[in-house]
Amino acid sequence: MRHINARELFWLLRANSPCSRADLVRLSGLSAPTVSATVEHLEKRGLVTTLGLGASAGGRPPGLLSLNPECAYVAGLEITSSDIRVALADLEGNRVGQWTSRLPARETPDKVVEALAHGVDKVLMRHSIPRNKLYSVCAAAPGITDLKAGNVVSAPHLQAWENVPLKRLLEEALGVSAVIENDVNLSALGERMEGAARGQDDFVFLWVGNGVGAGIFVDGKLHRGAIGSAGEIGYMRVPGAPRGKLSIHTTGSLEDAVGQKGIEAAWRRMHPPDGDAKEKPITAAEILARAAAGDPGAVQIRDHTAAVLSDVIVNISVLLDPSMIVLGGEIGRSDELFGAVLKRVQQNDFARFVLVASHLGKDAALTGAVKLALETAESGLLNFSIE
């Protein structure tokens, strides 16, 4: 109960600072002695600070309290197939600084962790924050992750990333608690916190970019499944695709059909290279831009991609009955593909849901990572005994 009371007052202070002890008694329903004892211990740990006296309502002016957001900091980390990113936030979740770099040329786990640790240190130094104030980190990893063990089971878009003990590697490099989570799951969490899915308890975030995946919220909770692979829809079967066995070490049929590389491969089949080595390969984004301009081949690819993707979305909606599906990723949230998908799903008179584009864009996973890092920090910071 003591820990529960501490957490409740901590959250109330976060939402209502500045406020008085009397305000906390009223808001929490706890007794005045319990509030005073808990606040005293929160102050001793530096989590709460006294601001001075507030306005009097006719009697003695109340002492005002506030959460101390500079007591501790957390970092959200993101690993993609091309970049690594760091976002530093205070205890209220406010972004303090950010750092981005290309993925190391040698993208081995050790090199990536070394680069992330360097990025964290650069942001801390840039804002004159002591390293000992960093309390926890959360890393968004591309691929199948084991949340409990803190391992990346497989990340097909990165070389030699199988059964990587990423949690242990980060904790050894940074000296703080680390959490590892799938990047699409964290994107769903980010959209629910600050993006398109605010207030939604039952929704699906669908990422279509270099990879394809889904983050699933059911009854307000992230659904990870029995072994943590819920939402790995990139492995869903696509009619007409080769029917080999499923393997976590390779990409799946759906990802090969509607992901960035699949779209680019479809273009190459339509337009075989003419032998000019200087010709720059066309990207999926450029193909969709050509579709918007009316290029017949690009329109055909866009329509095929939209048809496959809309079938998947409708199947998901029949299975889970979400109130909303959020399309994200550099391909999924593009105006050209989103419009084509929306036109198809709106033709249904069943399995109706709100289809929206991601509001956070490429920042979704990093936003979710900061949120999960904050939860880890709070758990440790509030884990103390009150006499």
Phi, psi and omega in degrees: 000324181297318178293322179297316179298317180298317179296318183296316180292323177301312181293322179295319177295322178298320184275338190233008180297141356275151176208169182260171175300321179297322176298319180294323176299314182294316184288326185268333186081004178277162179287157179300317178298322179294317179297316181297315181295319181291317179298321179301316180289325176295324177294317180299328180272002177080007183280336182233143178232150178267131184262345185119196184269142176266186180288140180278142176257021179122341179243212180290132180299137181282147172282133183263140181242154176212149170296141178264095186292342182267009178293323182207159180228157176230164178227133169265134180240146178223134177242122175242182180286353181228332187227164167232146185221151177228133173235123179260135182224152176275185187290347175265002180086006179286131178293127179261320181194166183215154181215139180224143177211158173294151174301136179306146181304318171265099188274033176293155180307317181299316181292321180293316179296319178300317180292320178296317178298321177297318179297317178299314180298321180296318180293318178300313181294321182299328182251016175054044179254124179299145181300328183288354175271351174284124189251327180198160176224156172226131182251130173270117185247139178278121179125191181277128182239153174251101187298317183294315181279338182077029183250149167268110184292313179200136176227087187302336182274359176240146182280134175061033177253082176223130181052050181271123179280067189296322178302311181296317181298318179291319180295323177291324182283326187253339180073023178225168178295140180231147174235141179242132180214152176301139185296326181286323174301317179291328176296319177298317178298318179297317179294327179287328180285309192227004188242220188291335187258022177303131179081000182266126178265335181232097180208166178233130172261122183247115182262126175231107180209231173296325173244174178227128180199172181225140170251127190244124173251127177232125180054038175081006181235144177291125182265115182256342179087180186295321182240012177089009184254012177301136179095358178281062187284351175301340180268002178298145179289141176242128180306133179091347180278154176305140186253060173282176179288151176291137178218128180287352183270355179228169176284160182262177185297315182295318179298321179292336183273316188242354177288173183305313182292328178293319178295318180293324178293323178298321178295318181295326177294325178285326185231079180302144179304142182267010178096357179279106184294339182277350182292125182280130180299141180279142181266164178299320179298321179290325177296317179293326176295322178292326177297319179297331180274356175098008178300121186302316180295318179293322178297319179298317179293317178300315183293321178295316179298316180295322180294314179296315183293320179293324175298317179297316181297316179295320177298319177298318183292324177294323182284317189252342181053054179283158175279338184210146169235127181254124177265123180230187184088156185297334177270312185299323183265006176294140184303320185294312181285320180301315180298320180292322178291315181302319180300322181286314185289335179288350179283348182279144171255010176221161183057049181272138181206168176272124177254120181228158174273150179306136175273333186268344179059225184289352181271359186297311183295320180294323177296316177295324180294319177298317180300313181291325176296322177296319179298320178294317180296315181299319180301319180283317183294328183264006180270078179216159182266145178243120182292000000 
